[in-house]
Amino acid sequence: MWSLFYYILLSYILGSLSPGYLFGRVVKGVDIRKLGNKNTGATNAYRVVGPVYGIATGIFDALKALTAYLVAVRGLPFLGLGMLEPDLAIFAGVAAVIGHIWPFYLKFKGGRGAASLAGLCITVLFFTQSIFALILIISALIFRIMDSEVITFEAPARKLLKLSSLIFPLGLIWLPRELITRLAFILFVGFFVFDLLRFYLPKINTGYLKLRAFAKEKELKRLSGYTLFLFSVFAISRLFETPIAVVSLTFFIIGDIFAPLGKRVFLPIKFIGEKTVGGALLIFTFAVVSGVFLGSLTPLTLNWGLIAGSALATAILDQLSFIMDDNVLVPIGTAIILTLLF
């Protein structure tokens, strides 16, 4: 376990090395964090310093996490560090990405991690088969979207937080169900109490809504999406069989992250209310891909009927979220439909 800690520390230091910042200082005599899109990544280095330096930065950034992963897998015997299992080595690669985004010597203001995380994803998919690979791929897409000037997410940090909630459905696979159920219940109660405080103390509510990366305006007088989602996690993990609970939660989480892209990028044709055809297709597609990963890389037995049915139910129920908040309607509704059909 100490080896993992040391690899994470070394990988963070490796990831914090920032050629984009160095090129800006040496070549142009500027801090590129104050120009362009205000980060040290390849895109900003390309625009501020020059194409050659931008490409070099991109290659270096992509290799950082890849190198951290491979070093952890192969070991550093001259430092007394043995080899890590491929799945554990992923954490070393992630630490390199974190170092790239939050380098300690640049006051924790670095790049956005798109190139580093993309390099790690390719490495993980090539060298190992892991459910973590799916999470990394989705993370890379989110970071890439966040780095774009054309495609934007509402409350992008909220999307990353939603991605982290995959710990609940994945936990249902490998951890005691009672543990996941209790954790969801405790978190639900905590967020519910916080919502009540917001409603009765306007200053707290105002402060919360100012956190635009995490909060939404519609939550001014409503329970937050966090509270409603945690309620759904608790109810589903308590009431439904494991395969149904896992796919209904996983498909909702993945779909909720990428569905908004249908409003601006992919078939932004309005279908029901503000929902779009593109959003529904994206939900269905990403849900099916997630189902394939779950069925192939976990102990779950998932047939194509369950995967396709759950993906279709998730996409349709998302279109009907004007009836009820999607954090409740979609996952619980999908779980009920699957129970009735399968």
WODA-V498548 format. One record per pair of residues at least 6 apart in sequence whose C-alpha atoms are under 6 Angstrom apart, sorted by the first residue. I is the first residue (numbers start at 0). J is the second residue. D is the distance in Angstrom with one decimal. If there is no record, write none. Layout:
i:I j:J d:D
i:I j:J d:D
This chain:
i:2 j:80 d:5.9
i:6 j:91 d:5.9
i:7 j:91 d:4.7
i:7 j:94 d:5.6
i:10 j:67 d:5.4
i:10 j:91 d:5.7
i:10 j:94 d:5.6
i:10 j:95 d:4.7
i:11 j:94 d:4.9
i:11 j:95 d:4.5
i:11 j:98 d:4.5
i:14 j:63 d:5.8
i:14 j:95 d:4.0
i:14 j:96 d:5.9
i:14 j:98 d:4.4
i:14 j:99 d:4.6
i:15 j:98 d:4.2
i:15 j:99 d:4.6
i:15 j:102 d:4.5
i:18 j:56 d:5.7
i:19 j:39 d:5.1
i:19 j:44 d:5.3
i:19 j:56 d:5.6
i:20 j:39 d:5.4
i:23 j:29 d:5.3
i:23 j:30 d:5.9
i:23 j:31 d:5.8
i:23 j:48 d:5.9
i:32 j:38 d:4.6
i:38 j:109 d:5.6
i:38 j:110 d:4.8
i:39 j:109 d:5.2
i:39 j:110 d:4.6
i:40 j:110 d:4.4
i:41 j:53 d:4.8
i:41 j:56 d:5.1
i:41 j:57 d:4.7
i:44 j:53 d:4.6
i:45 j:53 d:3.7
i:60 j:114 d:5.8
i:60 j:115 d:5.1
i:61 j:114 d:4.8
i:61 j:115 d:4.2
i:61 j:118 d:4.7
i:64 j:92 d:4.5
i:64 j:95 d:5.1
i:64 j:115 d:5.5
i:64 j:119 d:5.4
i:65 j:118 d:5.7
i:65 j:119 d:5.0
i:67 j:91 d:5.9
i:67 j:92 d:5.2
i:68 j:88 d:5.4
i:68 j:91 d:5.8
i:68 j:92 d:4.8
i:71 j:82 d:6.0
i:71 j:83 d:5.6
i:71 j:88 d:5.5
i:72 j:82 d:5.1
i:72 j:83 d:5.0
i:72 j:85 d:6.0
i:72 j:88 d:5.9
i:73 j:82 d:5.2
i:74 j:80 d:5.8
i:74 j:81 d:4.7
i:74 j:82 d:4.1
i:96 j:112 d:5.8
i:96 j:115 d:5.7
i:99 j:109 d:5.9
i:99 j:110 d:6.0
i:100 j:109 d:4.7
i:100 j:110 d:4.8
i:100 j:111 d:5.4
i:100 j:112 d:5.7
i:101 j:107 d:4.0
i:101 j:108 d:5.3
i:101 j:109 d:5.4
i:102 j:109 d:5.9
i:113 j:139 d:5.8
i:113 j:142 d:5.2
i:113 j:143 d:5.3
i:116 j:139 d:5.5
i:117 j:139 d:5.7
i:120 j:135 d:5.9
i:120 j:136 d:5.9
i:130 j:296 d:6.0
i:144 j:150 d:5.9
i:154 j:212 d:4.2
i:154 j:213 d:5.6
i:156 j:212 d:5.3
i:156 j:213 d:6.0
i:157 j:213 d:4.8
i:158 j:256 d:5.7
i:168 j:245 d:4.6
i:180 j:233 d:5.4
i:180 j:236 d:5.8
i:183 j:229 d:5.8
i:183 j:233 d:5.2
i:184 j:233 d:5.7
i:187 j:226 d:5.5
i:187 j:229 d:5.1
i:187 j:230 d:5.8
i:190 j:226 d:5.3
i:191 j:226 d:5.8
i:197 j:203 d:5.3
i:197 j:204 d:4.4
i:208 j:214 d:5.4
i:227 j:326 d:5.8
i:228 j:326 d:4.9
i:231 j:327 d:5.7
i:235 j:244 d:5.7
i:243 j:334 d:5.9
i:247 j:330 d:5.2
i:247 j:333 d:5.7
i:247 j:334 d:5.6
i:248 j:330 d:5.6
i:250 j:286 d:4.9
i:251 j:330 d:5.8
i:254 j:282 d:4.3
i:258 j:278 d:4.3
i:258 j:281 d:5.9
i:258 j:282 d:5.8
i:261 j:267 d:5.2
i:261 j:277 d:4.3
i:261 j:278 d:4.1
i:265 j:277 d:5.1
i:266 j:277 d:4.3
i:267 j:275 d:5.7
i:267 j:277 d:5.7
i:268 j:275 d:5.1
i:268 j:276 d:5.5
i:269 j:275 d:4.2
i:270 j:276 d:5.6
i:274 j:318 d:5.9
i:279 j:314 d:5.0
i:282 j:314 d:5.6
i:283 j:310 d:5.0
i:283 j:311 d:6.0
i:283 j:314 d:5.6
i:286 j:310 d:5.2
i:290 j:306 d:5.6
i:294 j:300 d:6.0
i:294 j:301 d:5.2
i:312 j:333 d:5.6
i:313 j:329 d:5.9
i:313 j:333 d:6.0
i:316 j:329 d:5.4
i:317 j:329 d:5.9
